[in-house]
Amino acid sequence: MLVALGLDALIGWPDRLYARIGHPVTWLGRLISALEQALNRCSSSGLARRALGGLTVALVLAAAIVPALAIEALLPEGWSGMVLGGIIAWPLVAARSLHAHVAAVAAPLARGDIAAARTAVAMIVGRDPIRLDGAGIVRAGLESLAENASDGVVAPLFWGALAGLPGIAAYKAINTMDSMIGHRTPRFEEFGKVAARLDDLANLLPARLTALLFAAVAPAPTRALQAVRRDARRHRSPNAGWPEAAMAGALGVRLSGPRIYADRVADEPWINAGAADPDADALTRGLALYVRAMILSGLLLAALAALPFAIS
């Protein structure tokens, strides 16, 4: 996982490689889409749709885990196997792309170009960008940065460190299914329920670990932890509130709150409510906090990797 994180931090997933072979997440996405189209029948009962959604989860997990098990069994022993395994796991870590997407919001905001910042933030959040002012754009960027630091980086590394290539492959399959079918809409409410619940479970520990990483590298760790303790459970998600609250406390700003989507208004509670709205500088500081947290993640992985040698 240290090799995977290092490769992703250095070069990400190159556009030329994506154009030639795509990406493992897009491969999973095509499978999920095909299964959903074939199995998610509107005429079926709620119970049947939930069962078929569960079958979809099982099939996608098998498609991710079985090849990962086979590849891991073929890896040589020693350092060469570790490096090869890291290269294979590399595309399943999204540290660099997350930074790039949020930095694309921060850059136009820093020069006062609200229109360009709205266009950039629409690429990473689902809320209506036209209705966002400067503070709303920054909140959206910071919330996406905090939540996806957990989902896109810490959680894959956590499950990969715990269970190798099958662990990271299974997690990415679960997370991709949740993003595609784990929605509370008439079409997916029942069909995606198993995927959504499994994603909640898979992110339970990584989300809390991400909050601790943010707090550990914050200018005032105690303030970040206080925000987590006070507000993490107020979020509608059982997991996203933890890294978001740590981010809000670390930067001394408020996040979440009421938000407008294309078809509805979500009246969410504030996280770190007593603080001020974030400005463009807060997004820059949030990116710096994220980088420090990812460096700390790498150091922790290095320490875990070195532990067997230290013991022997």
C-alpha positions in Angstrom: 0.0 0.0 0.0 3.0 2.3 0.6 4.1 1.7 -3.0 0.6 2.3 -4.3 0.3 5.6 -2.4 3.8 6.7 -3.5 3.1 6.0 -7.2 -0.3 7.7 -7.1 1.2 10.8 -5.3 4.0 11.0 -7.9 2.1 10.5 -11.2 -1.6 9.7 -10.5 -3.3 7.7 -13.2 -2.0 9.2 -16.5 -4.5 10.5 -19.0 -2.8 8.6 -21.8 -3.1 5.4 -19.8 -6.7 6.1 -19.1 -7.4 6.8 -22.8 -5.8 3.5 -23.7 -7.2 1.0 -21.1 -9.6 3.0 -18.9 -9.4 2.5 -15.2 -10.4 -0.4 -12.9 -13.2 1.7 -11.4 -14.7 2.3 -14.8 -14.5 -1.4 -15.5 -16.4 -2.1 -12.3 -18.8 0.7 -13.3 -19.7 -1.0 -16.6 -20.4 -4.3 -14.8 -22.5 -2.6 -12.2 -24.5 -0.7 -14.8 -25.1 -3.8 -16.9 -26.3 -5.8 -13.8 -28.5 -2.9 -12.7 -30.1 -2.6 -16.1 -30.7 -6.4 -16.3 -32.0 -6.9 -12.7 -33.5 -3.7 -11.4 -37.1 -4.2 -12.7 -39.6 -1.5 -11.6 -42.4 -4.1 -11.7 -40.7 -6.2 -9.0 -41.7 -5.9 -5.4 -39.6 -4.1 -2.9 -38.3 -7.3 -1.3 -37.5 -8.8 -4.7 -35.6 -5.7 -5.8 -33.6 -5.7 -2.5 -32.7 -9.4 -3.1 -31.7 -8.7 -6.7 -29.6 -5.8 -5.4 -27.9 -8.1 -3.0 -27.2 -10.5 -5.9 -25.6 -7.6 -7.8 -23.4 -6.9 -4.8 -22.3 -10.5 -4.6 -21.6 -10.8 -8.3 -19.6 -7.5 -8.4 -17.6 -8.5 -5.3 -16.8 -11.9 -6.9 -15.6 -10.1 -10.1 -13.3 -7.9 -8.0 -12.0 -10.4 -5.4 -11.4 -13.6 -7.4 -8.9 -12.0 -9.9 -7.2 -10.2 -7.0 -6.8 -13.5 -5.1 -5.4 -15.1 -8.3 -2.9 -12.2 -8.9 -1.8 -12.2 -5.2 -1.2 -15.9 -5.3 1.1 -15.4 -8.3 3.2 -12.7 -6.8 6.7 -13.7 -5.9 7.9 -13.6 -2.3 9.9 -10.7 -0.9 10.5 -7.2 -2.1 9.7 -7.9 -5.7 6.2 -9.2 -4.8 5.6 -6.2 -2.6 6.5 -3.8 -5.4 4.5 -5.6 -8.0 1.5 -5.7 -5.7 1.8 -2.0 -5.1 1.9 -1.3 -8.8 -1.3 -3.4 -9.3 -3.0 -1.6 -6.3 -1.8 1.8 -7.5 -4.9 2.8 -9.6 -7.2 2.0 -6.7 -5.8 4.9 -4.6 -7.0 8.4 -5.6 -4.9 10.8 -3.6 -3.5 12.9 -6.4 -6.7 13.2 -8.4 -8.6 14.3 -5.4 -6.1 17.1 -4.7 -6.2 18.1 -8.4 -10.0 18.3 -8.5 -10.2 20.5 -5.3 -7.2 22.6 -6.4 -9.1 23.3 -9.6 -11.8 25.0 -7.4 -9.3 26.8 -5.2 -7.4 28.4 -8.1 -10.2 30.4 -9.7 -11.6 31.3 -6.2 -8.2 32.8 -5.3 -8.4 35.2 -8.2 -12.0 36.0 -7.7 -13.4 34.1 -10.6 -16.7 32.8 -9.1 -18.1 31.5 -12.4 -15.0 29.3 -13.1 -15.1 28.1 -9.5 -18.7 27.1 -9.8 -17.9 25.1 -13.0 -15.0 23.3 -11.2 -17.0 22.5 -8.0 -19.9 21.1 -10.1 -17.4 18.3 -11.1 -17.1 17.0 -7.5 -20.4 17.7 -5.8 -24.1 17.2 -6.7 -25.5 20.4 -5.4 -26.7 23.2 -7.8 -23.6 25.3 -8.4 -25.5 28.3 -9.7 -27.0 28.8 -6.3 -23.6 28.8 -4.5 -21.9 31.9 -3.4 -18.2 32.1 -2.5 -18.6 30.6 0.9 -20.9 27.9 -0.4 -18.3 26.9 -3.1 -15.6 26.6 -0.4 -17.8 24.6 1.9 -18.6 22.2 -1.0 -14.9 21.9 -1.8 -13.8 21.2 1.8 -16.6 18.7 2.4 -15.7 16.8 -0.8 -12.0 16.9 0.2 -12.7 15.6 3.7 -15.2 12.9 2.7 -13.2 11.7 -0.3 -9.9 11.6 1.7 -11.6 8.9 3.6 -13.4 7.1 0.7 -10.8 7.5 -2.0 -7.5 7.2 -0.1 -7.6 6.2 3.6 -10.2 3.4 3.2 -8.5 1.7 0.2 -5.2 1.9 2.0 -6.7 0.6 5.2 -8.4 -2.4 3.6 -5.3 -3.1 1.4 -3.0 -3.1 4.4 -5.4 -5.4 6.3 -6.3 -7.8 3.5 -3.9 -7.3 0.6 -5.1 -7.0 -3.0 -8.4 -8.7 -2.3 -9.1 -6.2 0.4 -8.5 -3.1 -1.6 -10.3 -4.5 -4.7 -13.3 -5.5 -2.5 -13.4 -2.0 -1.0 -13.3 -0.2 -4.4 -16.1 -2.5 -5.6 -18.2 -1.7 -2.6 -17.6 2.1 -2.8 -18.3 2.1 -6.6 -21.5 0.3 -6.1 -22.6 2.7 -3.4 -21.9 5.7 -5.6 -23.9 4.2 -8.5 -26.8 2.4 -6.9 -26.8 3.4 -3.2 -29.1 6.3 -3.6 -32.4 7.1 -1.8 -34.4 7.5 -5.0 -37.5 5.5 -6.2 -35.3 3.5 -8.6 -32.5 2.7 -6.1 -34.1 2.8 -2.6 -34.6 -1.0 -2.4 -32.2 -2.2 -5.1 -29.2 -0.3 -3.7 -29.9 -0.9 0.0 -27.4 -3.7 0.4 -24.7 -1.8 -1.4 -25.3 1.3 0.7 -25.3 -0.6 4.0 -22.2 -2.5 3.1 -20.4 0.8 2.2 -21.4 2.3 5.6 -19.8 -0.7 7.3 -16.7 -0.7 5.1 -16.1 3.0 5.9 -16.8 2.8 9.6 -13.2 2.6 10.8 -11.5 4.4 7.9 -13.7 7.5 8.4 -12.7 7.7 12.1 -9.1 7.1 11.2 -9.2 10.0 8.7 -10.6 12.3 11.3 -7.7 11.4 13.6 -5.2 12.0 10.8 -6.6 15.5 10.1 -6.6 16.3 13.8 -3.0 15.0 14.2 -1.7 17.4 11.5 -4.0 20.3 12.4 -2.5 23.6 13.8 -4.7 23.0 16.9 -5.4 19.3 17.3 -7.6 19.8 20.4 -9.9 22.1 18.5 -10.3 19.6 15.7 -11.0 16.7 18.1 -13.6 18.8 20.0 -15.5 19.5 16.7 -15.4 15.8 16.0 -16.7 14.8 19.4 -19.5 17.5 19.3 -20.7 17.3 15.6 -19.5 14.1 13.8 -22.7 12.2 14.7 -25.0 15.1 13.6 -24.2 14.4 9.9 -26.8 12.5 7.9 -24.1 10.0 7.0 -22.8 7.6 9.8 -19.3 8.2 8.5 -18.8 11.4 6.5 -19.4 13.6 9.5 -16.1 12.4 11.1 -13.6 13.7 8.6 -15.8 16.7 7.8 -16.0 17.7 11.5 -12.2 17.2 11.9 -11.6 19.4 8.8 -14.0 22.1 10.1 -12.4 22.2 13.5 -8.9 22.1 12.1 -9.5 25.1 9.9 -11.8 27.0 12.3 -14.7 27.2 9.9 -18.3 25.9 9.7 -19.3 23.3 7.1 -22.4 21.5 5.9 -25.7 23.4 6.7 -28.6 23.9 4.3 -27.8 23.1 0.6 -29.6 23.2 -2.7 -29.6 20.3 -5.2 -31.2 20.4 -8.6 -34.4 18.8 -7.4 -34.6 19.5 -3.6 -33.3 21.5 -0.7 -31.5 19.6 2.1 -31.8 21.2 5.5 -28.6 19.8 7.0 -27.3 20.9 10.4 -24.1 23.0 10.7 -20.9 21.3 11.6 -18.7 23.5 13.9 -21.7 26.0 13.9 -20.1 28.7 16.0 -17.3 29.3 13.5 -17.2 31.7 10.5 -18.0 30.8 6.9 -14.9 29.6 5.0 -13.2 31.9 2.5 -10.9 31.1 -0.4 -7.9 30.9 1.9 -9.6 28.2 3.9 -9.8 26.0 0.8 -6.0 26.5 0.3 -5.4 25.7 3.9 -7.6 22.6 3.6 -5.6 21.3 0.7 -2.4 21.8 2.8 -4.0 19.9 5.7 -4.9 17.1 3.3 -1.4 16.9 2.0 0.0 16.7 5.5 -2.5 14.0 6.4 -1.6 11.9 3.4 2.1 12.2 4.3 1.3 11.0 7.8 -0.6 8.1 6.2 2.5 7.2 4.2 4.7 7.4 7.3 2.3 5.1 9.2 2.3 2.6 6.3 6.1 2.7 6.3 6.2 2.0 10.1 3.8 -1.0 9.6 5.9 -2.3 6.8 9.1 -2.0 8.8 7.6 -3.6 11.9 8.3 -7.3 11.0 12.0 -6.4 10.3 12.3 -4.5 13.6 10.8 -7.5 15.5 13.1 -10.0 13.8 
